[in-house]
Amino acid sequence: MERSRQKLNKLLSAFIRHSGGIVVRHKVLESCMPGHYCRDGVHLSAGGTDIFNLGLADGIGRALCLGVGGAPG
């Protein structure tokens, strides 16, 4: 399952980049540090959610600076 998820993420990332979009990587969360996840090892803890949201905010900021994702016109 993990291998399939990684392959799908890689394909989607390439497609989005090729389409002129921005891909947000959450490298800190990829290491699966115990403090970033709940006991189930799947769901993010409060700290992990903060890291995830900060990564999204950074990606949105980068997209706005580059003018990516706007309506054609």
Protein Blocks (a to p, Z undefined) as FASTA:
>chain_A
ZZmmmmmmmmmmmmmmmnopacdddfklmnopaklpcfkomaccfklmmmmmmmmmmmmm
mmmmnopoiacZZ
